[in-house]
């Protein structure tokens, strides 16, 4: 099972038949770095002494309820049937794209610990002359629209840009979101205040080809989804709570560098401000 940052699972653990003192440890075998692609030759699992440790359970009979176990057996629980799908009101064409920062970072000749910053695009420095790993400042990772038009024709938007009337999402409406990931990274995308169904993932260069099927642990409703590189991720979303919300990447260095956008459930200018900076 692949778990992505801040993804939640509902699980029932039955420890009834395990003796006193038994210990169970939940570990993380994924990498410490963000997911970068399939069969990554540089894959390294998380540190077993720190980030590889998640949770430990210790059976302690002294904590047992003297009246016995009053909970419902997990084998007797019945999931509520999934409601019939409502008609789709709109299909939204979205995009993820990375841009190289304009800022170059150079080590000063007289002090190895001192850094100098320059705007590469203004001709202050020749980027090809920078050989160290600090050549550029943080990449801008943005969200936007028109992903289906290809990586060169996407319409990107910054967090500070005002909402437009076309961004309206009707209360109690259902939309299909198609997120075209034109970056080399996998992005765990979180959409606030909704629960959605993952429909499937398709090759961005051949959308008729389903490259990654919905996995067993993704079949329930989610609020975070991994959007793989060069892949279209299709979601079915029901918006039942009006207001000014957002969607963003759950990799902190990405959401801090523009990978976060607001959206309005209701009418822009009435139910939501056009901008938080008004």
Secondary structure as UniProt FT lines:
FT   TURN            5..6
FT   TURN            16..17
FT   TURN            20..21
FT   STRAND          23..27
FT   TURN            38..39
FT   TURN            41..42
FT   TURN            48..52
FT   STRAND          53..58
FT   HELIX           61..63
FT   TURN            66..67
FT   HELIX           74..76
FT   STRAND          90..99
FT   STRAND          103..108
FT   TURN            109..110
FT   STRAND          111..119
FT   HELIX           120..122
FT   HELIX           127..129
FT   TURN            133..134
FT   STRAND          140..145
FT   HELIX           147..149
FT   TURN            151..152
FT   STRAND          155..157
FT   TURN            159..160
FT   HELIX           165..167
FT   STRAND          168..169
FT   TURN            171..172
FT   STRAND          173..181
FT   STRAND          187..191
FT   TURN            192..193
FT   STRAND          196..203
FT   TURN            204..205
FT   STRAND          206..212
FT   HELIX           216..218
FT   STRAND          224..227
FT   TURN            229..230
FT   STRAND          231..239
FT   STRAND          243..249
FT   HELIX           252..255
FT   TURN            256..258
FT   STRAND          260..266
FT   TURN            269..271
FT   TURN            276..277
//
